[in-house]
Amino acid sequence: MNNSKTALLNRGQLQQYIIEQSIKHLWLANQIGVSEKTLTRWLNGSVTRIRLSNLNKLASALNCEKGSLIARSEVDIYPSEENRDILVNELHNDGLLYELMISNKIKLAISLIKSTFHSALPSAIVANFYIKLGYAALIHRQYEKALQYFDKGLNKAIKVNDLPLVFSANLGTAITLLFSCEFKRSHHYLVICNATLQHANQEKAHYYSTNALFYLYSGDINAAIQSANLCLNECDITTDSIEKNLFKSTALQLLGACYLLQGDIELAYTLCAESLNVANLSGYNRCVAVSKGYLAAIHCTNANYVFAEQLIAQSIALVSDEDIALPSLLCISLFIYRKTGNSSKFAVSLNALNKICNTATVPNTFAIYQLYLINIEQGEMHKASEKLTHIENTLTQLSLPLWQPWLTKLS
């Protein structure tokens, strides 16, 4: 027999043998001659096939028939069809996924979704799961992977003519393109979503919050305020309490940012303080972190520098290095540390931001703008002029002409 051949491992049966015989994972891995990590991958289904040479050793160590460890099909990989169907229902209905997302257990969510894929799974559920995988990748700033998942979800949804899922896939694509600073393409998908808004179901609040963020990024503050208010109105009628808190907090954050830019600091503070209260109710660290970040910016604007530095430090500590919110929080920290004159912490934040953002992004452009202001403050006009030219060119490249008039106003 050729030992390079593989077989489909019946991990449910493997788990049962291990439990029945009270076998330690490390001992079993040593008996086979593999790492404990490899054994864990067999057990959790991230690796579904096993070399026949390892299968023979596994059967010998477990004192069982080799055939009992071989799955007949992908479905047999699961401990039982009943358990698999329960998991599919839990993931499809969002409750479990929300809990995992809120707990920042993104990798576990991805693993669970992937473990449900099999040939008998209805196409609509497959489409839904691809869209969920897209959001999981997006949260980790894996933009290309997210776009691939959303595209797969879109194709599956179109195939079964599930219009709400088509809307969801298009919205996910728009959000991904927005965060990757491809604003023209993002706007294209938002236009598609607007034309099919009747199919949005519970995602209207999500659509309006995305629209608000798009307009805020684009520099159209009045349009951002209008969309954020539409999001708040939608949150008042939604029946999903978790979604309500998430999107209500986001809308309040965006409104706070808009009014801060317009100079209404008192209203901005009120809105961001409320957003933090709602975020705390949701239990979602990302929402809490962003709300604290905006509040830090407001306190800094009011010259409450010590409190501003404390808040932004707390905010950044709430998110991981790969979190989608980190670039925005680092931008706020640059603003704060420039205003407080904390050059060492400014340098740390700038270095962290440069590691995750290339030159043609909004966060990187904001960082250069802060450096431009430092040059102005220090009387280094030639350096300031070079940075201003770079900023204007990047804004043109990103199709963000509305921000150019703001440069003078924000100085």
The 8 nearest C-alpha neighbors of each residue, nearest first, counted from 0:
[[1, 2, 4, 51, 3, 52, 5, 55],
 [0, 2, 3, 4, 51, 52, 5, 50],
 [1, 3, 52, 4, 51, 0, 50, 5],
 [4, 2, 1, 50, 5, 51, 52, 0],
 [5, 3, 2, 50, 1, 51, 6, 52],
 [4, 6, 50, 49, 51, 48, 3, 7],
 [7, 5, 48, 49, 8, 69, 51, 50],
 [6, 8, 48, 70, 69, 47, 49, 9],
 [9, 7, 69, 70, 48, 10, 47, 68],
 [10, 8, 70, 76, 68, 69, 11, 12],
 [9, 11, 13, 12, 76, 42, 8, 14],
 [10, 12, 78, 14, 13, 9, 77, 15],
 [13, 11, 15, 10, 14, 9, 68, 16],
 [12, 14, 10, 16, 15, 11, 17, 9],
 [13, 15, 17, 11, 12, 16, 10, 18],
 [14, 16, 12, 18, 13, 17, 19, 11],
 [17, 15, 19, 13, 18, 14, 20, 12],
 [16, 18, 22, 14, 20, 15, 19, 21],
 [17, 19, 21, 15, 16, 20, 14, 22],
 [20, 18, 16, 17, 21, 15, 22, 14],
 [19, 21, 22, 17, 18, 16, 61, 15],
 [22, 20, 18, 19, 17, 23, 16, 24],
 [21, 23, 17, 20, 24, 18, 27, 26],
 [22, 24, 26, 25, 27, 21, 17, 28],
 [23, 25, 27, 26, 28, 22, 35, 38],
 [24, 26, 28, 27, 23, 35, 29, 34],
 [27, 25, 29, 23, 24, 28, 30, 22],
 [26, 28, 30, 24, 29, 25, 23, 31],
 [27, 29, 25, 33, 31, 35, 30, 26],
 [30, 28, 32, 26, 27, 31, 25, 33],
 [29, 31, 27, 28, 32, 26, 60, 56],
 [32, 30, 28, 56, 29, 33, 57, 53],
 [31, 33, 29, 30, 28, 34, 53, 56],
 [34, 32, 28, 31, 29, 37, 35, 38],
 [35, 33, 36, 37, 28, 38, 32, 29],
 [34, 36, 38, 28, 37, 25, 39, 24],
 [35, 37, 39, 34, 38, 40, 33, 28],
 [38, 36, 40, 34, 39, 35, 33, 41],
 [37, 39, 35, 41, 40, 36, 28, 42],
 [40, 38, 36, 42, 37, 41, 43, 35],
 [41, 39, 37, 45, 43, 46, 38, 42],
 [42, 40, 38, 46, 44, 39, 43, 47],
 [41, 43, 39, 40, 44, 10, 38, 14],
 [44, 42, 40, 41, 45, 39, 46, 10],
 [43, 45, 46, 41, 47, 42, 40, 114],
 [44, 46, 40, 43, 47, 41, 110, 114],
 [47, 45, 44, 41, 40, 48, 43, 49],
 [46, 48, 44, 8, 7, 41, 45, 49],
 [47, 49, 7, 6, 8, 46, 5, 50],
 [50, 48, 5, 6, 8, 51, 54, 7],
 [51, 49, 5, 53, 52, 4, 54, 3],
 [50, 52, 54, 5, 53, 2, 4, 55],
 [51, 53, 2, 55, 50, 54, 56, 3],
 [54, 52, 56, 50, 51, 55, 57, 31],
 [53, 55, 51, 57, 52, 56, 58, 50],
 [56, 54, 58, 52, 53, 57, 51, 59],
 [57, 55, 59, 53, 31, 54, 58, 60],
 [58, 56, 54, 60, 59, 55, 31, 53],
 [57, 59, 61, 63, 65, 55, 56, 60],
 [60, 58, 62, 56, 57, 61, 55, 63],
 [61, 59, 57, 62, 58, 56, 30, 27],
 [62, 60, 58, 63, 59, 57, 16, 17],
 [63, 61, 59, 60, 58, 64, 57, 65],
 [64, 62, 58, 61, 65, 59, 67, 60],
 [65, 63, 66, 67, 58, 62, 68, 59],
 [64, 66, 58, 67, 68, 63, 55, 54],
 [65, 67, 69, 68, 64, 70, 63, 58],
 [66, 68, 65, 64, 69, 12, 63, 9],
 [69, 67, 9, 66, 65, 8, 12, 13],
 [68, 70, 8, 9, 66, 67, 7, 6],
 [71, 69, 9, 75, 7, 8, 72, 76],
 [70, 72, 75, 69, 73, 7, 74, 9],
 [71, 73, 74, 75, 70, 76, 7, 9],
 [72, 74, 75, 76, 117, 70, 71, 7],
 [75, 73, 72, 76, 77, 117, 80, 71],
 [76, 74, 77, 70, 73, 72, 9, 71],
 [77, 75, 9, 74, 73, 10, 70, 11],
 [76, 78, 75, 79, 11, 74, 83, 10],
 [77, 79, 11, 76, 10, 82, 12, 80],
 [80, 78, 82, 81, 77, 83, 11, 75],
 [79, 81, 83, 82, 84, 77, 78, 74],
 [80, 82, 84, 79, 83, 85, 78, 86],
 [83, 81, 85, 79, 84, 80, 86, 78],
 [82, 84, 80, 86, 81, 85, 87, 79],
 [83, 85, 87, 81, 86, 82, 80, 88],
 [86, 84, 82, 88, 83, 87, 89, 81],
 [85, 87, 89, 83, 84, 88, 90, 82],
 [88, 86, 84, 90, 85, 89, 91, 83],
 [89, 87, 91, 85, 86, 90, 92, 84],
 [90, 88, 86, 92, 87, 91, 95, 85],
 [89, 91, 87, 93, 92, 88, 95, 96],
 [90, 92, 88, 93, 89, 87, 124, 127],
 [91, 93, 89, 90, 94, 88, 95, 96],
 [94, 92, 96, 90, 91, 95, 97, 89],
 [95, 93, 97, 96, 92, 98, 89, 90],
 [94, 96, 98, 97, 93, 89, 90, 99],
 [95, 97, 99, 93, 98, 94, 90, 100],
 [98, 96, 100, 94, 99, 95, 101, 93],
 [97, 99, 95, 101, 96, 100, 102, 94],
 [98, 100, 104, 96, 102, 97, 101, 103],
 [101, 99, 103, 97, 102, 98, 105, 104],
 [100, 102, 283, 98, 103, 99, 97, 282],
 [101, 103, 99, 100, 104, 98, 283, 284],
 [104, 102, 100, 101, 105, 99, 284, 283],
 [105, 103, 99, 102, 107, 106, 100, 108],
 [104, 106, 108, 107, 103, 100, 135, 109],
 [105, 107, 109, 108, 104, 110, 135, 103],
 [106, 108, 110, 109, 105, 104, 111, 99],
 [107, 109, 105, 111, 106, 110, 112, 99],
 [110, 108, 106, 112, 107, 111, 113, 132],
 [111, 109, 107, 113, 108, 112, 114, 106],
 [112, 110, 114, 108, 113, 109, 107, 115],
 [113, 111, 109, 114, 110, 115, 108, 128],
 [112, 114, 110, 115, 111, 116, 109, 128],
 [113, 115, 111, 112, 116, 110, 44, 45],
 [116, 114, 113, 112, 87, 117, 83, 111],
 [117, 115, 113, 114, 120, 118, 112, 125],
 [118, 116, 119, 120, 73, 74, 115, 114],
 [117, 119, 120, 116, 73, 74, 121, 122],
 [120, 118, 117, 121, 74, 116, 122, 73],
 [119, 121, 118, 117, 122, 125, 116, 124],
 [122, 120, 124, 123, 119, 125, 118, 126],
 [121, 123, 125, 124, 126, 155, 120, 159],
 [124, 122, 126, 125, 121, 156, 127, 159],
 [125, 123, 127, 126, 122, 121, 128, 120],
 [124, 126, 122, 128, 127, 123, 129, 121],
 [127, 125, 152, 123, 155, 129, 124, 128],
 [126, 128, 124, 130, 125, 129, 123, 131],
 [127, 129, 131, 125, 130, 126, 124, 132],
 [128, 130, 152, 132, 126, 148, 131, 127],
 [131, 129, 133, 127, 149, 128, 132, 152],
 [132, 130, 128, 134, 133, 129, 135, 127],
 [131, 133, 135, 129, 130, 134, 128, 136],
 [134, 132, 145, 148, 130, 136, 131, 149],
 [133, 135, 137, 131, 136, 132, 138, 130],
 [134, 136, 132, 138, 137, 133, 105, 131],
 [137, 135, 145, 141, 133, 139, 134, 138],
 [138, 136, 134, 140, 139, 135, 141, 145],
 [137, 139, 323, 135, 140, 136, 322, 134],
 [138, 140, 322, 136, 321, 137, 141, 323],
 [141, 139, 137, 323, 142, 138, 321, 136],
 [142, 140, 136, 139, 137, 144, 143, 145],
 [141, 143, 145, 140, 144, 137, 175, 146],
 [144, 142, 146, 145, 141, 147, 175, 136],
 [143, 145, 147, 146, 142, 141, 148, 136],
 [144, 146, 133, 142, 136, 148, 143, 147],
 [145, 147, 149, 143, 144, 148, 150, 172],
 [148, 146, 144, 150, 145, 149, 151, 143],
 [147, 149, 133, 151, 145, 129, 150, 146],
 [150, 148, 152, 146, 130, 168, 151, 133],
 [151, 149, 153, 147, 152, 148, 146, 154],
 [152, 150, 148, 154, 153, 149, 155, 147],
 [151, 153, 126, 129, 149, 155, 150, 130],
 [154, 152, 150, 156, 168, 151, 155, 165],
 [153, 155, 157, 151, 156, 152, 158, 150],
 [154, 156, 158, 126, 152, 153, 157, 122],
 [157, 155, 153, 161, 158, 159, 154, 165],
 [158, 156, 160, 154, 159, 155, 153, 161],
 [157, 159, 155, 156, 160, 154, 161, 122],
 [158, 160, 156, 157, 161, 155, 123, 122],
 [161, 159, 157, 158, 162, 156, 165, 155],
 [160, 162, 156, 164, 159, 163, 165, 157],
 [161, 163, 165, 164, 160, 198, 166, 156],
 [164, 162, 198, 166, 165, 199, 161, 167],
 [165, 163, 167, 166, 162, 161, 156, 168],
 [166, 164, 162, 168, 163, 167, 153, 156],
 [167, 165, 163, 169, 164, 168, 192, 170],
 [166, 168, 164, 170, 165, 169, 171, 163],
 [169, 167, 171, 165, 149, 153, 170, 166],
 [170, 168, 172, 166, 171, 167, 188, 173],
 [169, 171, 173, 167, 172, 168, 166, 174],
 [172, 170, 168, 174, 173, 169, 167, 175],
 [171, 173, 169, 175, 170, 174, 146, 176],
 [174, 172, 185, 170, 188, 176, 171, 175],
 [175, 173, 177, 171, 172, 176, 170, 178],
 [176, 174, 172, 178, 177, 173, 142, 179],
 [175, 177, 179, 185, 181, 173, 174, 178],
 [178, 176, 174, 180, 175, 185, 179, 182],
 [179, 177, 180, 175, 176, 174, 181, 142],
 [178, 180, 176, 177, 181, 175, 142, 360],
 [181, 179, 177, 178, 182, 360, 176, 361],
 [182, 180, 176, 184, 179, 177, 183, 185],
 [181, 183, 185, 180, 184, 177, 186, 176],
 [184, 182, 186, 185, 181, 187, 398, 397],
 [185, 183, 187, 186, 182, 181, 188, 176],
 [186, 184, 173, 182, 176, 188, 187, 177],
 [185, 187, 189, 183, 184, 188, 182, 190],
 [186, 188, 184, 190, 185, 189, 183, 191],
 [189, 187, 191, 173, 190, 185, 186, 169],
 [188, 190, 192, 186, 191, 187, 173, 193],
 [191, 189, 193, 187, 188, 192, 186, 194],
 [192, 190, 188, 194, 189, 193, 195, 187],
 [193, 191, 189, 195, 190, 194, 196, 166],
 [192, 194, 190, 196, 195, 191, 189, 206],
 [193, 195, 191, 192, 196, 190, 197, 189],
 [196, 194, 192, 197, 193, 198, 191, 166],
 [195, 197, 193, 199, 198, 194, 192, 203],
 [196, 198, 195, 199, 200, 194, 193, 163],
 [199, 197, 163, 196, 200, 195, 162, 166],
 [198, 200, 202, 196, 203, 197, 163, 201],
 [199, 201, 202, 198, 203, 163, 197, 196],
 [202, 200, 203, 199, 237, 204, 205, 239],
 [203, 201, 205, 199, 204, 200, 206, 167],
 [202, 204, 206, 205, 199, 201, 207, 200],
 [205, 203, 230, 207, 206, 233, 202, 208],
 [204, 206, 202, 208, 203, 207, 209, 246],
 [205, 207, 203, 209, 204, 208, 210, 202],
 [206, 208, 210, 230, 204, 226, 209, 205],
 [209, 207, 211, 205, 210, 206, 230, 227],
 [210, 208, 212, 206, 211, 207, 213, 205],
 [209, 211, 207, 213, 208, 212, 226, 206],
 [212, 210, 223, 226, 208, 214, 227, 209],
 [211, 213, 215, 209, 210, 214, 216, 208],
 [214, 212, 210, 216, 211, 215, 217, 209],
 [215, 213, 217, 223, 219, 211, 216, 212],
 [214, 216, 212, 218, 217, 223, 213, 220],
 [215, 217, 213, 214, 218, 212, 219, 361],
 [218, 216, 214, 215, 399, 219, 213, 401],
 [217, 219, 215, 402, 401, 216, 220, 214],
 [220, 218, 214, 222, 217, 221, 215, 223],
 [219, 221, 223, 222, 218, 215, 257, 224],
 [222, 220, 224, 223, 219, 225, 257, 214],
 [221, 223, 225, 224, 220, 219, 214, 226],
 [222, 224, 211, 214, 220, 226, 221, 215],
 [225, 223, 227, 221, 222, 226, 254, 228],
 [224, 226, 222, 228, 223, 227, 221, 229],
 [227, 225, 211, 229, 223, 207, 228, 224],
 [226, 228, 250, 230, 224, 211, 229, 225],
 [227, 229, 231, 230, 225, 226, 224, 232],
 [230, 228, 226, 232, 227, 231, 233, 207],
 [229, 231, 204, 227, 207, 233, 228, 232],
 [232, 230, 228, 234, 233, 229, 247, 250],
 [233, 231, 229, 235, 230, 234, 228, 236],
 [232, 234, 230, 235, 231, 204, 236, 229],
 [235, 233, 231, 243, 237, 232, 236, 247],
 [234, 236, 232, 233, 237, 231, 243, 238],
 [237, 235, 234, 233, 238, 232, 243, 231],
 [236, 238, 234, 239, 235, 233, 243, 201],
 [237, 239, 240, 236, 243, 234, 201, 242],
 [238, 240, 242, 241, 237, 243, 201, 244],
 [239, 241, 243, 242, 238, 244, 237, 281],
 [242, 240, 243, 244, 239, 281, 245, 97],
 [241, 243, 245, 239, 244, 240, 246, 234],
 [244, 242, 240, 234, 241, 246, 245, 247],
 [243, 245, 247, 241, 242, 281, 246, 277],
 [246, 244, 242, 248, 243, 247, 241, 249],
 [245, 247, 249, 248, 243, 244, 250, 242],
 [248, 246, 244, 250, 249, 245, 231, 243],
 [247, 249, 274, 251, 246, 245, 250, 277],
 [250, 248, 246, 252, 247, 251, 253, 245],
 [249, 251, 227, 247, 253, 252, 248, 208],
 [250, 252, 254, 248, 274, 253, 249, 270],
 [253, 251, 249, 255, 250, 271, 254, 274],
 [252, 254, 256, 250, 255, 251, 257, 249],
 [253, 255, 257, 251, 256, 252, 224, 250],
 [254, 256, 267, 252, 270, 253, 258, 271],
 [255, 257, 253, 259, 254, 258, 252, 260],
 [258, 256, 254, 260, 259, 255, 220, 253],
 [259, 257, 261, 263, 267, 260, 255, 256],
 [258, 260, 262, 256, 264, 267, 261, 257],
 [261, 259, 257, 258, 262, 256, 263, 409],
 [260, 262, 258, 259, 263, 257, 264, 220],
 [261, 263, 259, 260, 264, 258, 267, 265],
 [264, 262, 258, 259, 265, 266, 261, 267],
 [263, 265, 267, 259, 266, 262, 268, 258],
 [264, 266, 268, 267, 263, 269, 259, 262],
 [267, 265, 269, 268, 264, 263, 270, 258],
 [266, 268, 255, 264, 258, 270, 259, 265],
 [269, 267, 271, 265, 266, 270, 272, 264],
 [270, 268, 266, 272, 267, 271, 273, 265],
 [269, 271, 273, 267, 255, 272, 268, 251],
 [272, 270, 274, 268, 273, 255, 252, 269],
 [271, 273, 275, 269, 274, 270, 268, 276],
 [272, 274, 276, 270, 271, 275, 269, 277],
 [275, 273, 248, 271, 277, 251, 272, 276],
 [274, 276, 278, 290, 272, 273, 277, 287],
 [277, 275, 273, 279, 274, 278, 280, 272],
 [276, 278, 280, 274, 279, 275, 248, 244],
 [279, 277, 275, 281, 287, 280, 286, 276],
 [278, 280, 282, 276, 281, 277, 275, 287],
 [281, 279, 277, 278, 282, 276, 244, 283],
 [280, 282, 278, 283, 279, 244, 241, 245],
 [283, 281, 279, 280, 284, 278, 101, 287],
 [282, 284, 101, 281, 285, 286, 278, 287],
 [285, 283, 287, 286, 288, 317, 282, 101],
 [284, 286, 288, 287, 283, 289, 318, 324],
 [287, 285, 289, 278, 288, 284, 283, 290],
 [286, 288, 284, 278, 290, 285, 289, 275],
 [287, 289, 314, 285, 291, 286, 290, 317],
 [290, 288, 292, 286, 291, 287, 293, 285],
 [289, 291, 275, 287, 293, 292, 288, 271],
 [292, 290, 294, 288, 289, 293, 314, 295],
 [291, 293, 289, 295, 311, 290, 294, 314],
 [294, 292, 296, 290, 295, 291, 289, 297],
 [293, 295, 291, 297, 296, 292, 271, 298],
 [294, 296, 307, 292, 298, 293, 310, 297],
 [297, 295, 299, 293, 294, 298, 300, 331],
 [296, 298, 300, 294, 299, 295, 301, 293],
 [299, 297, 301, 303, 295, 307, 300, 296],
 [298, 300, 302, 296, 304, 301, 303, 307],
 [299, 301, 297, 298, 302, 296, 303, 264],
 [300, 302, 298, 299, 303, 297, 304, 264],
 [303, 301, 299, 304, 300, 298, 307, 338],
 [304, 302, 298, 299, 301, 306, 305, 307],
 [303, 305, 307, 299, 302, 306, 308, 339],
 [306, 304, 308, 307, 303, 309, 299, 339],
 [305, 307, 309, 308, 304, 303, 310, 298],
 [308, 306, 295, 304, 310, 299, 298, 305],
 [309, 307, 305, 311, 306, 310, 312, 304],
 [310, 308, 306, 312, 307, 311, 313, 305],
 [311, 309, 313, 307, 295, 312, 308, 291],
 [310, 312, 314, 292, 308, 313, 309, 295],
 [311, 313, 309, 314, 315, 310, 308, 316],
 [314, 312, 310, 316, 311, 315, 309, 317],
 [313, 315, 288, 311, 312, 316, 317, 291],
 [314, 316, 317, 312, 313, 318, 311, 328],
 [315, 317, 313, 314, 318, 312, 319, 288],
 [318, 316, 315, 314, 288, 284, 313, 319],
 [319, 317, 316, 315, 322, 285, 320, 325],
 [318, 320, 322, 321, 317, 325, 316, 315],
 [319, 321, 322, 318, 325, 323, 139, 315],
 [320, 322, 139, 319, 140, 323, 325, 138],
 [323, 321, 139, 319, 324, 325, 320, 138],
 [322, 324, 138, 140, 325, 139, 321, 326],
 [325, 323, 322, 327, 326, 328, 285, 289],
 [324, 326, 328, 327, 322, 323, 329, 318],
 [327, 325, 329, 328, 324, 352, 362, 330],
 [328, 326, 330, 329, 325, 324, 331, 362],
 [329, 327, 325, 331, 330, 326, 292, 332],
 [328, 330, 332, 326, 331, 327, 348, 325],
 [329, 331, 327, 333, 328, 332, 362, 326],
 [332, 330, 328, 334, 329, 333, 335, 296],
 [331, 333, 329, 335, 330, 334, 336, 311],
 [334, 332, 330, 336, 331, 335, 345, 337],
 [333, 335, 331, 337, 332, 336, 338, 330],
 [336, 334, 332, 338, 333, 337, 299, 339],
 [337, 335, 341, 339, 333, 345, 338, 334],
 [338, 336, 340, 334, 335, 339, 333, 341],
 [337, 339, 335, 336, 340, 334, 299, 341],
 [340, 338, 336, 341, 337, 335, 304, 299],
 [339, 341, 337, 338, 342, 336, 345, 335],
 [342, 340, 336, 339, 343, 344, 345, 337],
 [341, 343, 345, 344, 340, 346, 336, 337],
 [344, 342, 346, 345, 341, 347, 336, 348],
 [345, 343, 347, 346, 342, 341, 348, 336],
 [344, 346, 342, 348, 336, 343, 347, 333],
 [347, 345, 349, 343, 344, 348, 350, 342],
 [346, 348, 344, 350, 345, 349, 351, 343],
 [349, 347, 351, 345, 350, 346, 329, 352],
 [350, 348, 346, 352, 351, 347, 345, 353],
 [349, 351, 353, 347, 348, 352, 346, 354],
 [352, 350, 348, 354, 349, 353, 347, 355],
 [351, 353, 349, 354, 350, 355, 356, 348],
 [354, 352, 350, 356, 355, 351, 349, 357],
 [353, 355, 352, 351, 356, 350, 357, 349],
 [354, 356, 352, 353, 357, 351, 326, 321],
 [357, 355, 353, 354, 352, 363, 360, 358],
 [356, 358, 359, 360, 363, 353, 355, 354],
 [357, 359, 363, 360, 356, 364, 393, 353],
 [360, 358, 357, 393, 361, 363, 397, 364],
 [361, 359, 363, 362, 358, 180, 364, 357],
 [360, 362, 364, 363, 365, 180, 359, 216],
 [363, 361, 365, 364, 360, 330, 366, 326],
 [362, 364, 366, 365, 360, 361, 358, 356],
 [363, 365, 361, 367, 366, 362, 390, 360],
 [364, 366, 368, 362, 363, 367, 361, 369],
 [367, 365, 363, 369, 368, 364, 362, 370],
 [366, 368, 370, 364, 369, 365, 371, 363],
 [367, 369, 371, 365, 366, 370, 364, 372],
 [368, 370, 372, 366, 371, 367, 373, 365],
 [371, 369, 367, 373, 368, 372, 374, 366],
 [370, 372, 368, 383, 374, 369, 373, 386],
 [373, 371, 375, 369, 374, 370, 376, 368],
 [374, 372, 370, 376, 375, 371, 377, 369],
 [373, 375, 379, 377, 371, 383, 372, 376],
 [376, 374, 372, 378, 373, 377, 379, 380],
 [377, 375, 373, 374, 378, 372, 379, 371],
 [378, 376, 374, 375, 379, 373, 380, 372],
 [377, 379, 375, 380, 376, 374, 373, 383],
 [380, 378, 374, 377, 382, 381, 375, 383],
 [379, 381, 383, 382, 378, 384, 375, 374],
 [382, 380, 384, 383, 379, 385, 374, 378],
 [381, 383, 385, 384, 380, 379, 386, 374],
 [384, 382, 380, 371, 386, 374, 381, 385],
 [383, 385, 387, 381, 382, 386, 380, 388],
 [386, 384, 382, 388, 383, 387, 389, 381],
 [385, 387, 389, 383, 388, 384, 371, 390],
 [386, 388, 390, 384, 389, 385, 383, 391],
 [387, 389, 391, 385, 386, 390, 392, 384],
 [390, 388, 386, 392, 387, 391, 393, 385],
 [391, 389, 387, 393, 388, 392, 386, 394],
 [390, 392, 394, 388, 393, 389, 387, 395],
 [393, 391, 395, 389, 390, 394, 396, 388],
 [394, 392, 396, 390, 395, 391, 397, 389],
 [393, 395, 399, 397, 391, 396, 392, 398],
 [394, 396, 398, 392, 393, 397, 399, 400],
 [395, 397, 393, 394, 398, 392, 359, 399],
 [396, 398, 394, 395, 399, 393, 182, 180],
 [399, 397, 395, 396, 400, 394, 182, 183],
 [398, 400, 394, 217, 397, 401, 395, 402],
 [401, 399, 402, 403, 395, 398, 394, 217],
 [400, 402, 218, 403, 399, 404, 217, 219],
 [403, 401, 405, 218, 400, 404, 399, 406],
 [402, 404, 405, 406, 401, 400, 391, 394],
 [405, 403, 406, 402, 407, 401, 408, 400],
 [404, 406, 408, 402, 403, 407, 409, 401],
 [407, 405, 409, 403, 404, 408, 410, 402],
 [406, 408, 410, 405, 409, 404, 403, 402],
 [407, 409, 405, 406, 410, 404, 403, 260],
 [410, 408, 406, 407, 405, 260, 404, 372],
 [409, 407, 408, 406, 372, 405, 375, 368]]
